[in-house]
Amino acid sequence: MINVGIIGMGRSGWELHAAPLSKMDDYKVHAVCDQSTARLEAAEKAFAAKSYTDTKQLLNDPDIDLVVVAVPGHLHTSLTISALEAGKHVVVEKPMTNSLKEADQ
């Protein structure tokens, strides 16, 4: 079982990642992170997931194997690097970065 943490529960995080992953036998939406308490409450119910409002808490969850970064593009680089530094596998929405310099990081 691959435990997934999803950062950003807007349309992309919910419809393109959480919903399909929740139907796959080898994946579990283990935790979600968002600024909206309404989205977090809905995700807790829909996926039986933990919820966080702080990305650092999600990244420090030792049970998470894979992090999905599904937030606005200007946040992709910093969150992806943080997830990798936390030892997580990462799926990041496009664009991966906004510049070649960020990609090199």
N, C-alpha and C positions, 0 to 999 in steps of 0.2 A: 504494500500500500504506500503510495506517495502522498504525503500530506502537503497540501498547498496553502500558502498564505497569499491573499490577494490585497494589494494596496490600490485602493480606488474602486468604489462600488457604484460608479455611474453606469451608463449604458454599456460601455465596453467591458468593464469589470464584471458586471452582472450577466449580461446577455451573451457576450462573446467568450467569457472564461468560466465564471462560476456555474452557470446553468449547464453548459455542456459537460464540464468536468464532474459535476455532481451525478451525472448519469453513467459515468465510466467506472467499471469495477475496480480498476487499479489506482484510482485517484479519490482523495477526500478533500473537500474544501474544509480545511482544519481551522483557519482563522481569516478574518477580514479586517481591513483598516480603512477608515473613512472619517471625514469630519462631521458627517451628518448622522446624528443619533437615530433618525428615522430609518436610514439605510442600514445602519448597523443592527437595529432591532429586527428589521425585516430579514436580513441575512442570517441572524442567529436562529430565527424560526425556520426559514426555508432550508438552510443547510446544516443546522445543528452545529454551527461554527462559533468559535470564540470571536470576540470583537475587541478591537483596539482603536483608540483615537490617536495614538502615537506610533509612528512607524518603527521607532527604536524598540518598542515593546514587542511588536510583531517579529522583527528581525532577531530578537533575543530569545524567541520561543524555540526551545531545543527540539520540539517535535516537528517543526516545519522543514521540509526537504526542498521545496520549490517555491519561489516567490514570483508572482505575476505583478508587474508594474503597469498599472492601467490608470495613470493619472495624466494631467496635461503635460505636453511634450517638454516644456522647459524644466520639469522636475525629473525627467527620465535618467539623465546622467548621474546625478547625485544619489538617487535612490538605488539605481542599478549597482553602482560602485559600493554603496553601503551594504547591499544584500550580498554581493560577492565577498566582501570583506568579512561578513558574518558567516561565510562558509555555505551559503545557499546556492542552489542552481537558480537561474533567472530566465524568465520570459519577459521581454519588454516590448510594449507596443511601439509602433513606428511613430515618429522617427526615433531611432535608437538614441541619437544625440542631435544637437543642432550645429555641430561643427566637427571638422576633422580633428582639431585639438582635443575636443571632448572625447571623441572616439578613441584616440590614442591613450587617454587616461585609463 
